[in-house]
Amino acid sequence: MTLSLAIALNVLADLAIVAALAYVMSRANRLAPHTPANARPAFATVAPPASTPERFPSRSSRAPIAA
């Protein structure tokens, strides 16, 4: 097999893979979920938001000294 024939076959194989991928990706609306039809969806519980710390906490509790 010559180098040019190997390159041509590789290009054709790449085009076939890209065409197959485009075909499969364009049919995404035909996919079905992997859950049974009679299964109920699980409801998630939402935790209350955590309290946020002070944005800029003071470095000390002492009052500033006037100069």
N, C-alpha and C positions, 0 to 999 in steps of 0.2 A: 504494500500500500504506500503510495507516494504521500508526501507531506501535503500537497495541495488537495488530494482526495480526502485525507484525514481532516483537514480544516473544513472542507465543504460538508462532510458528514457531521462534524461537530456543530457547524452553524445550523444545519437542517434540524438536528436534534434539539438545539436550543430554541429554535423557532417553534418546534412541536411542543416543547414543554411550556413555553410562554402562551401558546394558543390554548392548550389544555387548561392552564391556570386561568386564563381569561374566561373560558367557557364555564368553568366551575364557579368562579367568583361571580359571574353574572346570574347564576341560578340560586343565589343565597335565599331568596324568598320562598323557595320550595323546601327548605330544611325544616325538620320537625324537632322539638325539644326532646331530650332524653328522659322525660318524666312520664309516668303513667297518666292517662287521661282523667282518672278519677281521683288523683292526688290533690289535696288542698295546699295552697301556698302557705308557707310558714310566715307568721307575722313576727317581725323583729321588734324587740323592746328598745326604746330609745332612752338612754341615760340622760339625766338632767345635765346641763352644761356645768363644767367645773368652774369654781370661782377663780377669777384671774387675779394674780398678784398685782401689787402697785407697779405702775409703769417705771417710776423712778423713785425707789425707796430712799429715805433719808439715810445718810451715812452715820449719823450719831443723833442722840436725843438732846444734845446741848444746844442752847440758844447761841446765836452769833454774838461775838464781842464787838461792841461799837468802838471805833478808833477815835 
